[in-house]
Amino acid sequence: EYTIVGLDTARENLTASESRIRDLDFAQEMTEFTRNQILNQAGTAMLSQANSLPQMALQLIG
């Protein structure tokens, strides 16, 4: 009887620990994904600005 109760408690603790680890991993991955999206969008905006500079220079000259 005591062994069964002890094993049930251990199983519950293990399941709870696994759940916390999975939740943490998901949050960490989502944070990294969002960070990479922001960096990607910033890089795209910088390239767009850099590509428009020669055109603006030609307009000033012409």
KOLROFI-106903 format. One record per atom (N, C-alpha, C, CB): x negated, y negated, z; residue number from 1. Coordinates in steps of 0.001 Angstrom, whole numbers. Glycine has a CB too. Example, Ala and Ser with C-alpha at 12.3 -4.5 7.8 and 13.67 -1.06 7.14 Angstrom:
KOLROFI-106903
<c1->-13190 | c2->5690 | c3->7800 | pos->1>
<c1->-12300 | c2->4500 | c3->7800 | pos->1>
<c1->-13200 | c2->3300 | c3->7800 | pos->1>
<c1->-11308 | c2->4473 | c3->9046 | pos->1>
<c1->-12850 | c2->2250 | c3->7080 | pos->2>
<c1->-13670 | c2->1060 | c3->7140 | pos->2>
<c1->-12900 | c2->-30 | c3->7870 | pos->2>
<c1->-14084 | c2->598 | c3->5725 | pos->2>
end
This chain:
KOLROFI-106903
<c1->-835 | c2->1207 | c3->0 | pos->1>
<c1->0 | c2->0 | c3->0 | pos->1>
<c1->-871 | c2->-1259 | c3->0 | pos->1>
<c1->945 | c2->-5 | c3->1225 | pos->1>
<c1->-1855 | c2->-1306 | c3->913 | pos->2>
<c1->-2713 | c2->-2484 | c3->991 | pos->2>
<c1->-3549 | c2->-2644 | c3->-282 | pos->2>
<c1->-3630 | c2->-2393 | c3->2216 | pos->2>
<c1->-3947 | c2->-1524 | c3->-847 | pos->3>
<c1->-4741 | c2->-1569 | c3->-2072 | pos->3>
<c1->-3926 | c2->-2156 | c3->-3215 | pos->3>
<c1->-5244 | c2->-165 | c3->-2444 | pos->3>
<c1->-2666 | c2->-1771 | c3->-3311 | pos->4>
<c1->-1796 | c2->-2281 | c3->-4372 | pos->4>
<c1->-1596 | c2->-3785 | c3->-4214 | pos->4>
<c1->-434 | c2->-1554 | c3->-4359 | pos->4>
<c1->-1349 | c2->-4225 | c3->-2996 | pos->5>
<c1->-1171 | c2->-5660 | c3->-2738 | pos->5>
<c1->-2453 | c2->-6417 | c3->-3080 | pos->5>
<c1->-775 | c2->-5909 | c3->-1256 | pos->5>
<c1->-3590 | c2->-5864 | c3->-2682 | pos->6>
<c1->-4873 | c2->-6498 | c3->-2979 | pos->6>
<c1->-5129 | c2->-6592 | c3->-4469 | pos->6>
<c1->-5998 | c2->-5738 | c3->-2317 | pos->6>
<c1->-4807 | c2->-5530 | c3->-5204 | pos->7>
<c1->-4997 | c2->-5546 | c3->-6654 | pos->7>
<c1->-4041 | c2->-6526 | c3->-7328 | pos->7>
<c1->-4800 | c2->-4144 | c3->-7230 | pos->7>
<c1->-2814 | c2->-6597 | c3->-6845 | pos->8>
<c1->-1857 | c2->-7564 | c3->-7399 | pos->8>
<c1->-2339 | c2->-8996 | c3->-7181 | pos->8>
<c1->-469 | c2->-7373 | c3->-6761 | pos->8>
<c1->-2863 | c2->-9253 | c3->-5998 | pos->9>
<c1->-3387 | c2->-10588 | c3->-5695 | pos->9>
<c1->-4583 | c2->-10911 | c3->-6585 | pos->9>
<c1->-3788 | c2->-10689 | c3->-4210 | pos->9>
<c1->-5467 | c2->-9946 | c3->-6748 | pos->10>
<c1->-6637 | c2->-10147 | c3->-7605 | pos->10>
<c1->-6209 | c2->-10404 | c3->-9044 | pos->10>
<c1->-7573 | c2->-8928 | c3->-7539 | pos->10>
<c1->-5199 | c2->-9673 | c3->-9510 | pos->11>
<c1->-4697 | c2->-9866 | c3->-10879 | pos->11>
<c1->-4108 | c2->-11263 | c3->-11047 | pos->11>
<c1->-3636 | c2->-8799 | c3->-11223 | pos->11>
<c1->-3340 | c2->-11709 | c3->-10068 | pos->12>
<c1->-2758 | c2->-13051 | c3->-10128 | pos->12>
<c1->-3844 | c2->-14121 | c3->-10155 | pos->12>
<c1->-1824 | c2->-13282 | c3->-8935 | pos->12>
<c1->-4848 | c2->-13955 | c3->-9315 | pos->13>
<c1->-5951 | c2->-14922 | c3->-9275 | pos->13>
<c1->-6715 | c2->-14944 | c3->-10592 | pos->13>
<c1->-6906 | c2->-14596 | c3->-8124 | pos->13>
<c1->-6950 | c2->-13780 | c3->-11159 | pos->14>
<c1->-7659 | c2->-13696 | c3->-12431 | pos->14>
<c1->-6851 | c2->-14343 | c3->-13549 | pos->14>
<c1->-7965 | c2->-12239 | c3->-12776 | pos->14>
<c1->-5559 | c2->-14084 | c3->-13573 | pos->15>
<c1->-4690 | c2->-14680 | c3->-14588 | pos->15>
<c1->-4666 | c2->-16200 | c3->-14457 | pos->15>
<c1->-3265 | c2->-14117 | c3->-14474 | pos->15>
<c1->-4575 | c2->-16695 | c3->-13235 | pos->16>
<c1->-4569 | c2->-18147 | c3->-13010 | pos->16>
<c1->-5893 | c2->-18768 | c3->-13445 | pos->16>
<c1->-4299 | c2->-18463 | c3->-11524 | pos->16>
<c1->-6997 | c2->-18103 | c3->-13132 | pos->17>
<c1->-8314 | c2->-18610 | c3->-13529 | pos->17>
<c1->-8449 | c2->-18641 | c3->-15043 | pos->17>
<c1->-9429 | c2->-17750 | c3->-12919 | pos->17>
<c1->-8009 | c2->-17584 | c3->-15690 | pos->18>
<c1->-8076 | c2->-17527 | c3->-17156 | pos->18>
<c1->-7247 | c2->-18646 | c3->-17774 | pos->18>
<c1->-7586 | c2->-16155 | c3->-17671 | pos->18>
<c1->-6078 | c2->-18894 | c3->-17221 | pos->19>
<c1->-5214 | c2->-19956 | c3->-17726 | pos->19>
<c1->-5887 | c2->-21321 | c3->-17599 | pos->19>
<c1->-3880 | c2->-19956 | c3->-16978 | pos->19>
<c1->-6522 | c2->-21568 | c3->-16453 | pos->20>
<c1->-7212 | c2->-22850 | c3->-16257 | pos->20>
<c1->-8368 | c2->-23002 | c3->-17240 | pos->20>
<c1->-7731 | c2->-22969 | c3->-14810 | pos->20>
<c1->-9098 | c2->-21926 | c3->-17486 | pos->21>
<c1->-10219 | c2->-21977 | c3->-18431 | pos->21>
<c1->-9712 | c2->-22261 | c3->-19838 | pos->21>
<c1->-11016 | c2->-20653 | c3->-18407 | pos->21>
<c1->-8646 | c2->-21588 | c3->-20247 | pos->22>
<c1->-8089 | c2->-21814 | c3->-21582 | pos->22>
<c1->-7590 | c2->-23248 | c3->-21729 | pos->22>
<c1->-6947 | c2->-20827 | c3->-21862 | pos->22>
<c1->-6909 | c2->-23759 | c3->-20709 | pos->23>
<c1->-6418 | c2->-25135 | c3->-20763 | pos->23>
<c1->-7574 | c2->-26117 | c3->-20871 | pos->23>
<c1->-5570 | c2->-25452 | c3->-19526 | pos->23>
<c1->-8636 | c2->-25891 | c3->-20117 | pos->24>
<c1->-9802 | c2->-26762 | c3->-20154 | pos->24>
<c1->-10445 | c2->-26720 | c3->-21530 | pos->24>
<c1->-10816 | c2->-26358 | c3->-19078 | pos->24>
<c1->-10627 | c2->-25520 | c3->-22093 | pos->25>
<c1->-11225 | c2->-25389 | c3->-23417 | pos->25>
<c1->-10391 | c2->-26120 | c3->-24460 | pos->25>
<c1->-11371 | c2->-23912 | c3->-23796 | pos->25>
<c1->-9078 | c2->-26000 | c3->-24375 | pos->26>
<c1->-8201 | c2->-26662 | c3->-25340 | pos->26>
<c1->-8341 | c2->-28175 | c3->-25233 | pos->26>
<c1->-6736 | c2->-26244 | c3->-25120 | pos->26>
<c1->-8342 | c2->-28696 | c3->-24005 | pos->27>
<c1->-8471 | c2->-30140 | c3->-23811 | pos->27>
<c1->-9820 | c2->-30637 | c3->-24320 | pos->27>
<c1->-8298 | c2->-30502 | c3->-22327 | pos->27>
<c1->-10855 | c2->-29878 | c3->-24063 | pos->28>
<c1->-12194 | c2->-30261 | c3->-24503 | pos->28>
<c1->-12277 | c2->-30261 | c3->-26033 | pos->28>
<c1->-13252 | c2->-29306 | c3->-23906 | pos->28>
<c1->-11733 | c2->-29248 | c3->-26664 | pos->29>
<c1->-11749 | c2->-29177 | c3->-28125 | pos->29>
<c1->-10910 | c2->-30289 | c3->-28747 | pos->29>
<c1->-11240 | c2->-27816 | c3->-28594 | pos->29>
<c1->-9778 | c2->-30600 | c3->-28138 | pos->30>
<c1->-8924 | c2->-31664 | c3->-28659 | pos->30>
<c1->-9624 | c2->-33017 | c3->-28547 | pos->30>
<c1->-7579 | c2->-31694 | c3->-27908 | pos->30>
<c1->-10352 | c2->-33223 | c3->-27453 | pos->31>
<c1->-11116 | c2->-34458 | c3->-27282 | pos->31>
<c1->-12195 | c2->-34570 | c3->-28352 | pos->31>
<c1->-11748 | c2->-34516 | c3->-25880 | pos->31>
<c1->-12896 | c2->-33486 | c3->-28598 | pos->32>
<c1->-13947 | c2->-33479 | c3->-29622 | pos->32>
<c1->-13356 | c2->-33712 | c3->-31012 | pos->32>
<c1->-14718 | c2->-32144 | c3->-29593 | pos->32>
<c1->-12215 | c2->-33099 | c3->-31299 | pos->33>
<c1->-11547 | c2->-33283 | c3->-32583 | pos->33>
<c1->-11155 | c2->-34749 | c3->-32784 | pos->33>
<c1->-10305 | c2->-32380 | c3->-32675 | pos->33>
<c1->-10572 | c2->-35359 | c3->-31758 | pos->34>
<c1->-10153 | c2->-36759 | c3->-31843 | pos->34>
<c1->-11358 | c2->-37669 | c3->-32037 | pos->34>
<c1->-9377 | c2->-37169 | c3->-30582 | pos->34>
<c1->-12434 | c2->-37386 | c3->-31323 | pos->35>
<c1->-13667 | c2->-38172 | c3->-31466 | pos->35>
<c1->-14187 | c2->-38102 | c3->-32899 | pos->35>
<c1->-14748 | c2->-37670 | c3->-30482 | pos->35>
<c1->-14208 | c2->-36903 | c3->-33461 | pos->36>
<c1->-14693 | c2->-36741 | c3->-34829 | pos->36>
<c1->-13786 | c2->-37435 | c3->-35838 | pos->36>
<c1->-14810 | c2->-35266 | c3->-35171 | pos->36>
<c1->-12488 | c2->-37431 | c3->-35593 | pos->37>
<c1->-11569 | c2->-38143 | c3->-36484 | pos->37>
<c1->-11855 | c2->-39640 | c3->-36473 | pos->37>
<c1->-10111 | c2->-37880 | c3->-36075 | pos->37>
<c1->-12067 | c2->-40196 | c3->-35286 | pos->38>
<c1->-12354 | c2->-41629 | c3->-35169 | pos->38>
<c1->-13655 | c2->-41969 | c3->-35891 | pos->38>
<c1->-12440 | c2->-42050 | c3->-33683 | pos->38>
<c1->-14686 | c2->-41147 | c3->-35697 | pos->39>
<c1->-15962 | c2->-41383 | c3->-36376 | pos->39>
<c1->-15809 | c2->-41289 | c3->-37891 | pos->39>
<c1->-17016 | c2->-40382 | c3->-35893 | pos->39>
<c1->-15027 | c2->-40332 | c3->-38352 | pos->40>
<c1->-14797 | c2->-40170 | c3->-39781 | pos->40>
<c1->-14082 | c2->-41388 | c3->-40360 | pos->40>
<c1->-13983 | c2->-38902 | c3->-40049 | pos->40>
<c1->-13057 | c2->-41865 | c3->-39674 | pos->41>
<c1->-12312 | c2->-43033 | c3->-40146 | pos->41>
<c1->-13189 | c2->-44285 | c3->-40141 | pos->41>
<c1->-11067 | c2->-43259 | c3->-39276 | pos->41>
<c1->-14031 | c2->-44421 | c3->-39125 | pos->42>
<c1->-14941 | c2->-45566 | c3->-39071 | pos->42>
<c1->-15941 | c2->-45507 | c3->-40225 | pos->42>
<c1->-15684 | c2->-45605 | c3->-37719 | pos->42>
<c1->-16451 | c2->-44327 | c3->-40515 | pos->43>
<c1->-17380 | c2->-44166 | c3->-41632 | pos->43>
<c1->-16730 | c2->-44486 | c3->-42963 | pos->43>
<c1->-17926 | c2->-42759 | c3->-41659 | pos->43>
<c1->-15499 | c2->-44060 | c3->-43142 | pos->44>
<c1->-14764 | c2->-44357 | c3->-44375 | pos->44>
<c1->-14547 | c2->-45856 | c3->-44523 | pos->44>
<c1->-13410 | c2->-43622 | c3->-44391 | pos->44>
<c1->-14191 | c2->-46522 | c3->-43437 | pos->45>
<c1->-13987 | c2->-47973 | c3->-43480 | pos->45>
<c1->-15290 | c2->-48697 | c3->-43817 | pos->45>
<c1->-13433 | c2->-48478 | c3->-42133 | pos->45>
<c1->-16411 | c2->-48229 | c3->-43253 | pos->46>
<c1->-17701 | c2->-48855 | c3->-43548 | pos->46>
<c1->-18079 | c2->-48673 | c3->-45012 | pos->46>
<c1->-18794 | c2->-48272 | c3->-42650 | pos->46>
<c1->-17838 | c2->-47492 | c3->-45563 | pos->47>
<c1->-18133 | c2->-47262 | c3->-46983 | pos->47>
<c1->-17270 | c2->-48137 | c3->-47871 | pos->47>
<c1->-17926 | c2->-45792 | c3->-47343 | pos->47>
<c1->-16034 | c2->-48297 | c3->-47501 | pos->48>
<c1->-15134 | c2->-49151 | c3->-48271 | pos->48>
<c1->-15639 | c2->-50588 | c3->-48285 | pos->48>
<c1->-13713 | c2->-49093 | c3->-47695 | pos->48>
<c1->-16066 | c2->-51069 | c3->-47131 | pos->49>
<c1->-16614 | c2->-52429 | c3->-47045 | pos->49>
<c1->-17891 | c2->-52542 | c3->-47880 | pos->49>
<c1->-16903 | c2->-52809 | c3->-45568 | pos->49>
<c1->-18765 | c2->-51557 | c3->-47775 | pos->50>
<c1->-20028 | c2->-51593 | c3->-48511 | pos->50>
<c1->-19789 | c2->-51561 | c3->-50012 | pos->50>
<c1->-20919 | c2->-50424 | c3->-48099 | pos->50>
<c1->-18783 | c2->-50819 | c3->-50453 | pos->51>
<c1->-18491 | c2->-50738 | c3->-51881 | pos->51>
<c1->-17871 | c2->-52022 | c3->-52411 | pos->51>
<c1->-17568 | c2->-49572 | c3->-52157 | pos->51>
<c1->-17235 | c2->-52805 | c3->-51565 | pos->52>
<c1->-16593 | c2->-54032 | c3->-52037 | pos->52>
<c1->-17570 | c2->-55210 | c3->-52078 | pos->52>
<c1->-15406 | c2->-54377 | c3->-51145 | pos->52>
<c1->-18699 | c2->-55123 | c3->-51393 | pos->53>
<c1->-19649 | c2->-56236 | c3->-51362 | pos->53>
<c1->-20220 | c2->-56582 | c3->-52742 | pos->53>
<c1->-20781 | c2->-55907 | c3->-50419 | pos->53>
<c1->-20669 | c2->-55621 | c3->-53551 | pos->54>
<c1->-21181 | c2->-55990 | c3->-54879 | pos->54>
<c1->-20116 | c2->-56675 | c3->-55744 | pos->54>
<c1->-21703 | c2->-54746 | c3->-55598 | pos->54>
<c1->-18890 | c2->-56228 | c3->-55657 | pos->55>
<c1->-17813 | c2->-56835 | c3->-56433 | pos->55>
<c1->-17599 | c2->-58283 | c3->-55999 | pos->55>
<c1->-16507 | c2->-56028 | c3->-56276 | pos->55>
<c1->-17657 | c2->-58533 | c3->-54699 | pos->56>
<c1->-17492 | c2->-59904 | c3->-54202 | pos->56>
<c1->-18661 | c2->-60779 | c3->-54648 | pos->56>
<c1->-17375 | c2->-59915 | c3->-52661 | pos->56>
<c1->-19862 | c2->-60216 | c3->-54671 | pos->57>
<c1->-21029 | c2->-60976 | c3->-55121 | pos->57>
<c1->-20882 | c2->-61346 | c3->-56589 | pos->57>
<c1->-22325 | c2->-60170 | c3->-54900 | pos->57>
<c1->-20403 | c2->-60430 | c3->-57404 | pos->58>
<c1->-20187 | c2->-60726 | c3->-58823 | pos->58>
<c1->-19134 | c2->-61809 | c3->-59009 | pos->58>
<c1->-19771 | c2->-59461 | c3->-59575 | pos->58>
<c1->-18105 | c2->-61799 | c3->-58201 | pos->59>
<c1->-17066 | c2->-62828 | c3->-58297 | pos->59>
<c1->-17635 | c2->-64199 | c3->-57931 | pos->59>
<c1->-15873 | c2->-62481 | c3->-57378 | pos->59>
<c1->-18519 | c2->-64245 | c3->-56947 | pos->60>
<c1->-19126 | c2->-65518 | c3->-56564 | pos->60>
<c1->-20031 | c2->-66061 | c3->-57666 | pos->60>
<c1->-19920 | c2->-65357 | c3->-55272 | pos->60>
<c1->-20762 | c2->-65153 | c3->-58309 | pos->61>
<c1->-21681 | c2->-65562 | c3->-59375 | pos->61>
<c1->-20902 | c2->-65980 | c3->-60619 | pos->61>
<c1->-22661 | c2->-64418 | c3->-59719 | pos->61>
<c1->-19878 | c2->-65201 | c3->-60948 | pos->62>
<c1->-19127 | c2->-65435 | c3->-62181 | pos->62>
<c1->-18117 | c2->-66474 | c3->-61964 | pos->62>
<c1->-18471 | c2->-64186 | c3->-62682 | pos->62>
end
